[in-house]
C-alpha cells in the first residue's frame, strides 16, 4: 500500500465523523457560526443593495428637498439642535416657487397621522399627507395603480379628494372597488380618486399605509399651526440642480434672516445624502460581520486542530500499520489534511444553509430584503476549506512524522 486515493480519504473521514457525532458537531460549531454570520449579513446587505437601487432611494437624480428636521440624525446632540429650529411655513413654498429661476418644479407636503374609516371598517395610525399637485412628479415616490393624481384645481379649490395606499384598499374595502367611494378622515368625507401601487414593507413597517389629500385641504381640516412643511424641488439637469440648490439656499437664508456666519437652520437633502449614509452604515455592518465571523472561525479552527490531534492519538496504531505496508509520509500527511478540510467544509456548507434560512426568516418577519449571491456561497466554502487546511497542518504533520515501529507498539 503505497498511497491512498482521494475517494478513500473521504470515506475514512465520513466514517470518523459518524463514529463521534457529538464531538463532530461541537467541532463544526465554530465554523458553522462563522460562515453562517457571513452568509446572513451578505444576503441581507445584497438584498438591501438591490432594494436601494430600485425603491428606497427613489429621489430623481435632479431632485432635492428642504425641511426643518433632516431625515437622518446620527447623534443626540444633533437632535437637540434641530428641535430648536423654526418651522418652515407654507408661504415659503410659494416664495421659493416664485423666485427660483433654476427650479423646474417646486412642490410642498406636510404629514400627520390619524384614523381612516370606510363604512364600519377603520384603520388606525394611517399617515395622512397633504401634497401639492407637483409632488408626485418631483420625488417620484407615488406610482398609481389606477385613478388619477392630484391636479392644480384640487389644490387651488381645496377639494376633498384622496389617493389611498394599498393597505387602505386591502383592509378597508376588502375586494370592493374603491374608486369614487368616500372615506372619512377626522369625520370629513373624501372621495377616492386614485390608488397607489403596492410598495411592501421596509424593516417590518408598511410603506402602503397612507392617504394623500390636497395640502390646502389638509390645512383646512387639520390646521396649520405648529406644522412645518417640506419643500420639494426638481431641476432640469444635474448642473441646473446645483444652481437650484444655491438659489433655494439663498432664498431660505434670506427668509430666515441669517447672517453670512450663521449656519443653515434647515436641511437640504438629495439622493446622495441618503447614499452616503447608506454606504457608511453598510461599511459598519461589514466590519462587524468580519469581526464576529473571524472570531468564530479562529475558535472553530483551534477546535478542529485539537480534535485532529485527538484523532491522531486515537489512530496511532492505524498509522503504524499503514507505514509498515508502504504508506509514505506525504500519504499520511495528505490523509489527515483531507480529513481536516472535509470536516471544515461540512461545517461551511451547514453554515451557508443556515445563513440563507436565517436571512429568509428575517425577510419574512420584518420585510427586510435579502438576496442569495453565488459569490457568497463560493466564498463560504473556500473560507471553510482554508480554515480546515491551516488547522490540519500541525496534526497531519505530527501524524506523518510518527515512527512506524513506535506506533505499532502502542
NUTI-588541 format. One record per residue (C-alpha): x negated, y, z negated. Coordinates in nm, 4 decimals, padded with zeros to 6 digits. Each point is the difference from the previous one (the first is absolute). Layout:
NUTI-588541
x X	y Y	z Z
...
This chain:
NUTI-588541
x 00.0000	y 00.0000	z 00.0000
x -00.1978	y 00.2991	z 00.1229
x 00.2763	y 00.2617	z 00.0119
x 00.3624	y 00.0649	z -00.0642
x 00.2345	y 00.1655	z 00.2474
x 00.2210	y 00.3036	z -00.0629
x 00.3273	y -00.1978	z 00.0002
x -00.1296	y -00.2391	z -00.2628
x -00.1165	y 00.2951	z -00.2110
x 00.3514	y 00.1454	z 00.0083
x 00.1474	y -00.3374	z -00.0985
x -00.2336	y -00.0220	z -00.2982
x 00.0911	y 00.3585	z -00.0989
x 00.3735	y -00.0715	z 00.0176
x -00.0474	y -00.3180	z -00.2039
x -00.1905	y 00.1987	z -00.2630
x 00.2766	y 00.2639	z -00.0141
x 00.2718	y -00.2633	z -00.0447
x -00.1829	y -00.1708	z -00.2850
x -00.0140	y 00.3205	z -00.2075
x 00.3153	y 00.1975	z 00.0831
x 00.0043	y 00.2287	z -00.3058
x -00.3702	y 00.0737	z 00.0271
x 00.0420	y 00.0671	z 00.3697
x 00.2857	y 00.2440	z -00.0650
x -00.1961	y 00.1894	z -00.2657
x -00.2998	y 00.0074	z 00.2332
x 00.2059	y 00.1470	z 00.2814
x 00.1805	y 00.2564	z -00.2168
x -00.2591	y 00.2771	z 00.0324
x -00.0206	y -00.0388	z 00.3793
x 00.3799	y -00.0124	z 00.0270
x 00.0450	y 00.3209	z -00.2020
x -00.2720	y 00.1843	z 00.1907
x 00.1218	y -00.0923	z 00.3476
x 00.3652	y 00.0414	z -00.1009
x -00.0713	y 00.3556	z -00.1175
x -00.1721	y 00.0879	z 00.3268
x 00.2772	y -00.1461	z 00.2165
x 00.2830	y 00.1574	z -00.2021
x -00.1488	y 00.3497	z 00.0055
x -00.1075	y -00.0203	z 00.3660
x 00.3467	y -00.1229	z 00.1023
x 00.1718	y 00.2820	z -00.1894
x -00.2354	y 00.2701	z 00.1281
x 00.0158	y -00.1314	z 00.3590
x 00.3789	y 00.0045	z -00.0150
x -00.0081	y 00.3472	z -00.1489
x -00.2331	y 00.1171	z 00.2778
x 00.2515	y -00.1092	z 00.2613
x 00.2856	y 00.1547	z -00.1929
x -00.1890	y 00.3260	z -00.0312
x -00.0626	y 00.0052	z 00.3752
x 00.3636	y -00.0604	z 00.0903
x 00.2227	y 00.1361	z -00.2749
x -00.1354	y 00.1610	z -00.3124
x -00.1993	y 00.2806	z 00.1574
x 00.2596	y 00.0991	z 00.2548
x -00.1136	y 00.3582	z 00.0015
x -00.0665	y 00.1029	z 00.3538
x -00.3621	y 00.0934	z 00.0568
x 00.1179	y 00.3589	z 00.0628
x 00.2245	y 00.0213	z -00.3070
x -00.0528	y 00.1287	z -00.3529
x 00.2090	y 00.1025	z -00.2978
x -00.0153	y 00.2651	z -00.2697
x 00.1352	y -00.0681	z -00.3482
x -00.0330	y 00.1133	z -00.3581
x -00.1304	y -00.3291	z -00.1433
x -00.2296	y -00.2256	z 00.2070
x 00.1128	y -00.3526	z 00.0814
x -00.3222	y -00.1437	z -00.1443
x -00.1170	y 00.1004	z -00.3470
x -00.3039	y -00.1869	z -00.1304
x -00.0490	y 00.1516	z -00.3454
x 00.2005	y 00.1228	z -00.2983
x -00.1783	y 00.3355	z 00.0143
x 00.1147	y 00.0457	z 00.3595
x 00.3555	y -00.0836	z -00.1016
x -00.0034	y 00.2649	z -00.2729
x -00.1325	y 00.2548	z 00.2487
x 00.2579	y -00.0628	z 00.2739
x 00.2907	y -00.0012	z -00.2455
x -00.0710	y 00.3688	z -00.0624
x 00.0389	y 00.0937	z 00.3660
x 00.2923	y 00.2141	z 00.1119
x 00.2745	y -00.1519	z 00.2092
x 00.0110	y 00.0336	z 00.3794
x 00.3411	y 00.1577	z 00.0702
x 00.2062	y -00.0558	z 00.3139
x -00.0700	y 00.3500	z 00.1273
x -00.3691	y -00.0929	z 00.0432
x 00.1058	y -00.2499	z 00.2665
x 00.1779	y 00.2724	z 00.1958
x -00.3000	y 00.2325	z -00.0268
x -00.2472	y -00.2692	z 00.1123
x 00.2259	y -00.0957	z 00.2901
x 00.0194	y 00.3630	z 00.1093
x -00.3650	y 00.1032	z -00.0447
x -00.2002	y -00.3116	z 00.0973
x -00.0769	y 00.0356	z 00.3706
x -00.2061	y -00.3238	z 00.0107
x 00.2810	y -00.2095	z -00.1485
x 00.2078	y -00.1795	z 00.2621
x 00.2614	y -00.1236	z -00.2498
x 00.0576	y 00.0945	z -00.3628
x 00.2356	y -00.1881	z -00.2291
x 00.0908	y -00.0196	z -00.3677
x 00.1272	y -00.2627	z -00.2404
x 00.0992	y -00.0355	z -00.3637
x 00.0932	y -00.3102	z -00.1993
x 00.1865	y -00.1181	z -00.3059
x 00.1606	y -00.3247	z -00.1124
x 00.3543	y -00.0985	z -00.0780
x 00.2876	y -00.2444	z 00.0427
x 00.1473	y -00.0791	z 00.3412
x 00.3510	y -00.1419	z 00.0225
x 00.2140	y -00.1571	z 00.2700
x 00.3405	y -00.1213	z -00.1082
x -00.0439	y -00.2064	z -00.3158
x -00.3684	y -00.0616	z 00.0672
x -00.2735	y 00.2165	z -00.1526
x -00.3776	y 00.0092	z 00.0219
x -00.2136	y 00.1757	z -00.2619
x -00.3417	y 00.1686	z 00.0201
x 00.0343	y 00.0798	z 00.3681
x -00.2433	y 00.2566	z 00.1408
x 00.2122	y 00.2865	z 00.1334
x -00.1916	y 00.2352	z 00.2278
x 00.0870	y 00.3244	z 00.1679
x -00.1680	y 00.0383	z 00.3418
x -00.0158	y 00.2623	z 00.2694
x 00.0726	y -00.1178	z 00.3518
x -00.3714	y -00.0068	z 00.0912
x -00.1250	y -00.2383	z -00.2675
x 00.0736	y -00.3225	z 00.1874
x -00.2095	y 00.1249	z 00.2920
x -00.2969	y 00.1144	z -00.2086
x -00.1119	y -00.2732	z -00.2365
x 00.1804	y -00.2766	z 00.1840
x 00.1065	y -00.1619	z -00.3263
x 00.3527	y -00.0867	z 00.1115
x 00.0862	y -00.2104	z 00.3026
x 00.3708	y -00.0510	z 00.0607
x 00.1578	y -00.3378	z 00.0611
x 00.3126	y 00.1748	z 00.1182
x 00.1876	y 00.3285	z -00.0077
x -00.1655	y 00.3394	z 00.0257
x -00.2499	y 00.2154	z -00.1857
x 00.0780	y 00.3303	z -00.1660
x 00.0432	y 00.2903	z 00.2408
x -00.0350	y 00.3751	z -00.0456
x 00.3757	y 00.0482	z -00.0363
x 00.0080	y -00.2439	z -00.2947
x -00.2538	y 00.2136	z -00.1850
x 00.1321	y 00.3410	z 00.1053
x 00.3583	y -00.0856	z -00.0958
x -00.0852	y -00.2091	z -00.3066
x 00.1961	y -00.2998	z 00.1257
x 00.0727	y -00.2931	z -00.2274
x -00.1582	y -00.2667	z 00.2189
x -00.2508	y -00.2693	z -00.0967
x -00.2543	y -00.2446	z 00.1372
x -00.0265	y -00.3098	z -00.2169
x -00.2809	y -00.2486	z -00.0591
x 00.0335	y -00.3726	z 00.0600
x 00.0641	y -00.0788	z -00.3691
x 00.3029	y 00.2291	z -00.0062
x 00.1469	y -00.1703	z 00.3052
x -00.0774	y -00.3493	z -00.1296
x 00.1133	y 00.0413	z -00.3620
x 00.2893	y 00.2435	z 00.0279
x 00.1585	y -00.0871	z 00.3312
x -00.0698	y -00.3758	z 00.0037
x 00.0652	y -00.0779	z 00.3626
x 00.2253	y 00.3008	z 00.0662
x -00.1082	y 00.2398	z 00.2744
x -00.1041	y 00.3130	z -00.1963
x 00.0184	y 00.2505	z 00.2878
x 00.2702	y 00.2572	z -00.0560
x 00.0663	y -00.1247	z -00.3532
x -00.0269	y 00.2296	z -00.3031
x -00.2327	y -00.0540	z -00.2942
x 00.0095	y 00.1964	z -00.3251
x -00.2945	y 00.1918	z -00.1427
x 00.0789	y 00.1709	z -00.3304
x 00.3708	y -00.0379	z 00.0894
x -00.0501	y 00.1845	z 00.3310
x 00.0913	y -00.1841	z 00.3183
x -00.2597	y -00.0367	z 00.2757
x 00.0636	y -00.1463	z 00.3432
x -00.2538	y -00.2635	z 00.1113
x -00.1463	y 00.1058	z 00.3362
x -00.3099	y -00.2222	z 00.0118
x -00.1644	y -00.3123	z -00.1418
x -00.3796	y -00.0237	z -00.0302
x -00.1994	y -00.3034	z 00.1042
x -00.1016	y -00.2419	z -00.2741
x -00.3465	y 00.0761	z -00.1420
x -00.0262	y -00.2636	z -00.2750
x -00.1842	y 00.0196	z -00.3312
x -00.3338	y 00.1364	z -00.1125
x -00.1313	y -00.1206	z -00.3383
x 00.3447	y -00.1388	z -00.0719
x 00.1708	y 00.3353	z 00.0593
x 00.2583	y 00.0266	z 00.2743
x -00.0628	y 00.2581	z 00.2719
x 00.3625	y -00.0187	z 00.1156
x 00.1817	y 00.1311	z -00.3066
x 00.0707	y 00.3548	z 00.1191
x 00.2541	y 00.2437	z 00.1384
x -00.0938	y 00.3037	z 00.2119
x 00.2255	y 00.3044	z 00.0216
x -00.0503	y 00.3545	z 00.1370
x -00.2229	y 00.2003	z -00.2334
x 00.2494	y 00.2869	z -00.0191
x 00.2725	y -00.2421	z -00.1073
x -00.2370	y -00.1444	z -00.2579
x -00.0498	y 00.3427	z -00.1573
x 00.3760	y 00.0670	z -00.0024
x 00.0904	y -00.3263	z -00.1685
x -00.3047	y -00.0656	z -00.2194
x -00.1258	y 00.3545	z -00.0609
x -00.3326	y 00.1591	z 00.0898
x -00.1207	y 00.1261	z -00.3381
x -00.3300	y -00.1545	z -00.1098
x -00.0293	y -00.1896	z 00.3275
x -00.3175	y 00.0125	z 00.2039
x 00.0122	y -00.0850	z 00.3696
x -00.2548	y -00.1752	z 00.2203
x -00.0848	y 00.1817	z 00.3236
x -00.0838	y -00.2269	z 00.2933
x -00.1893	y 00.1145	z 00.3086
x -00.0700	y -00.1465	z 00.3439
x -00.2614	y 00.1480	z 00.2348
x -00.0396	y -00.0563	z 00.3727
x -00.3519	y -00.1506	z -00.0289
x -00.2722	y -00.0788	z -00.2513
x -00.1778	y 00.3264	z 00.0758
x 00.3246	y 00.1921	z -00.0378
x 00.0643	y -00.1815	z -00.3279
x -00.3198	y 00.1456	z -00.1462
x 00.1175	y 00.3460	z 00.1055
x 00.3472	y -00.0719	z -00.1394
x -00.1474	y -00.1086	z -00.3347
x -00.2052	y 00.3195	z -00.0199
x 00.3068	y 00.2104	z 00.0828
x 00.2273	y -00.1788	z -00.2461
x -00.2626	y 00.0223	z -00.2742
x -00.0358	y 00.3748	z 00.0615
x 00.3781	y 00.0485	z -00.0047
x 00.0389	y -00.2048	z -00.3196
x -00.2840	y 00.1806	z -00.1778
x 00.1505	y 00.3362	z 00.0969
x 00.3407	y -00.1085	z -00.1299
x -00.1633	y -00.1182	z -00.3224
x -00.2024	y 00.3256	z -00.0336
x -00.3264	y -00.1915	z -00.0382
x -00.3307	y 00.1843	z 00.0072
x -00.2923	y -00.1305	z 00.2128
x -00.1631	y -00.1564	z -00.3076
x 00.3180	y -00.1812	z -00.1126
x 00.0462	y -00.3662	z 00.0910
x 00.3110	y -00.1129	z 00.1874
x 00.2903	y -00.0652	z -00.2363
x 00.1675	y -00.2282	z 00.2531
x -00.0974	y -00.3229	z 00.1740
x -00.0565	y -00.0531	z 00.3737
x -00.0066	y -00.3646	z 00.1057
x -00.0749	y -00.1675	z 00.3312
x -00.0334	y -00.3588	z 00.1154
x -00.3692	y 00.0209	z -00.0874
x 00.0818	y 00.0881	z -00.3616
x 00.1679	y -00.3359	z -00.0481
x -00.2539	y -00.1914	z 00.2082
x -00.2902	y 00.1307	z -00.2106
x 00.1787	y -00.0952	z -00.3217
x 00.0850	y -00.3410	z 00.1450
x -00.3630	y -00.0673	z 00.0999
x -00.1246	y 00.0919	z -00.3481
x 00.2621	y -00.2236	z -00.1611
x -00.0724	y -00.3027	z 00.2193
x -00.3758	y 00.0518	z -00.0436
x 00.0530	y -00.0205	z -00.3765
x 00.2121	y -00.3128	z 00.0394
x -00.2679	y -00.1635	z 00.2115
x -00.2652	y 00.0881	z -00.2591
x 00.2080	y -00.1495	z -00.2824
x 00.0691	y -00.3070	z 00.2150
x -00.3713	y -00.0517	z 00.0696
x -00.0857	y 00.0395	z -00.3702
x 00.2660	y -00.2435	z -00.1256
x -00.0570	y -00.2582	z 00.2705
x -00.3803	y 00.0207	z -00.0366
x 00.0220	y -00.0713	z -00.3722
x 00.2350	y -00.2929	z 00.0623
x -00.2221	y -00.1376	z 00.2781
x -00.3168	y 00.0281	z -00.2099
x 00.1725	y -00.1816	z -00.2865
x 00.1307	y -00.2586	z 00.2468
x -00.3470	y -00.0465	z 00.1456
x -00.1537	y -00.0528	z -00.3446
x 00.2688	y -00.2546	z -00.0881
x -00.0564	y -00.1876	z 00.3273
x -00.3771	y -00.0087	z -00.0660
x 00.0546	y -00.1394	z -00.3507
x 00.2461	y -00.2612	z 00.1240
x -00.2384	y -00.1044	z 00.2763
x -00.2764	y -00.0369	z -00.2604
x 00.2325	y -00.2232	z -00.2022
x 00.0747	y -00.1947	z 00.3187
x -00.3725	y -00.0464	z 00.0665
x -00.0472	y -00.1329	z -00.3542
x 00.2940	y -00.2407	z 00.0366
x -00.1256	y -00.1298	z 00.3366
x -00.3735	y -00.0406	z -00.0726
x 00.0148	y -00.3773	z 00.0528
x 00.1875	y 00.0493	z 00.3329
x -00.2701	y 00.2444	z 00.1115
x -00.2710	y -00.2492	z -00.0978
x 00.1624	y -00.2803	z 00.2003
x 00.0386	y 00.2199	z 00.3078
x -00.3653	y 00.1077	z -00.0187
x -00.1066	y -00.3605	z -00.0480
x 00.1705	y -00.1079	z 00.3244
x -00.1563	y 00.2834	z 00.2019
x 00.1945	y 00.3238	z -00.0580
x -00.2284	y 00.3000	z 00.0440
x -00.0204	y 00.2991	z -00.2288
x 00.1820	y 00.2176	z 00.2511
x 00.2819	y -00.2600	z 00.0245
x 00.0635	y 00.0269	z -00.3737
x -00.0309	y 00.3793	z 00.0182
x 00.2478	y 00.0162	z 00.2899
x 00.2451	y -00.2318	z -00.1765
x 00.0265	y 00.2139	z -00.3139
x 00.0053	y 00.3283	z 00.1946
x 00.2885	y -00.1324	z 00.2115
x 00.1851	y -00.1007	z -00.3167
x -00.0551	y 00.3444	z -00.1554
x 00.1076	y 00.1855	z 00.3144
x 00.3014	y -00.2301	z 00.0507
x 00.1062	y 00.0514	z -00.3613
x -00.0254	y 00.3779	z 00.0372
x 00.1798	y 00.0091	z 00.3367
x 00.2888	y -00.2020	z -00.1462
x 00.0309	y 00.2692	z -00.2674
x -00.0174	y 00.2682	z 00.2710
x 00.2797	y -00.1596	z 00.2015
x 00.2215	y -00.0266	z -00.3095
x -00.0832	y 00.3636	z -00.0811
x 00.0959	y 00.1087	z 00.3533
x 00.3350	y -00.1790	z -00.0190
x 00.0771	y 00.1413	z -00.3452
x -00.1117	y 00.3481	z 00.1097
x 00.2413	y 00.0007	z 00.2924
x 00.2836	y -00.1358	z -00.2160
x -00.0560	y 00.2690	z -00.2651
x -00.0137	y 00.2719	z 00.2680
x 00.3287	y -00.1212	z 00.1487
x 00.1649	y -00.0221	z -00.3437
x -00.1084	y 00.3606	z -00.0690
x 00.1463	y 00.1037	z 00.3369
x 00.3322	y -00.1696	z -00.0730
x 00.0195	y 00.1360	z -00.3545
x -00.1127	y 00.3579	z 00.0599
x 00.0211	y 00.0635	z 00.3736
x -00.3743	y 00.0723	z -00.0021
x -00.1102	y -00.1113	z 00.3493
x -00.2538	y -00.2785	z 00.0576
x -00.1667	y -00.1428	z 00.3079
x -00.1983	y -00.3203	z 00.0532
x -00.3347	y 00.0744	z 00.1660
x -00.2031	y -00.2753	z 00.1712
x -00.3279	y 00.1655	z -00.0960
x 00.0933	y -00.0163	z -00.3679
x 00.0646	y -00.3770	z 00.0287
x -00.3369	y -00.0565	z 00.1689
x -00.1718	y 00.2276	z -00.2544
x 00.1593	y -00.1890	z -00.2900
x -00.1248	y -00.3362	z 00.1273
x -00.3482	y 00.1379	z 00.0768
x -00.0332	y 00.1675	z -00.3406
x 00.1046	y -00.3208	z -00.1752
x -00.2455	y -00.2018	z 00.2112
x -00.2868	y 00.2380	z -00.0743
x 00.0730	y -00.0120	z -00.3747
x 00.0036	y -00.3800	z 00.0191
x -00.3282	y -00.0042	z 00.1927
x -00.1882	y 00.2189	z -00.2486
x 00.1582	y -00.1736	z -00.2992
x -00.1048	y -00.3416	z 00.1301
x -00.3635	y 00.0752	z 00.0862
x -00.1416	y -00.0527	z -00.3506
x 00.1975	y -00.3211	z -00.0839
x -00.0647	y -00.1421	z 00.3485
x -00.3727	y 00.0749	z -00.0268
x -00.0124	y -00.1613	z -00.3437
x 00.1683	y -00.3128	z 00.1366
x -00.2312	y -00.0137	z 00.2998
x -00.3128	y 00.0155	z -00.2221
x 00.1011	y -00.2961	z -00.2178
x -00.2535	y -00.2850	z -00.0081
x 00.1825	y -00.3146	z 00.1273
x -00.1810	y -00.2268	z -00.2508
x 00.0982	y 00.2206	z -00.2957
x 00.3562	y 00.0389	z 00.1390
x 00.0489	y -00.3797	z 00.0302
x -00.1028	y -00.0494	z -00.3624
x 00.2785	y 00.2327	z -00.1243
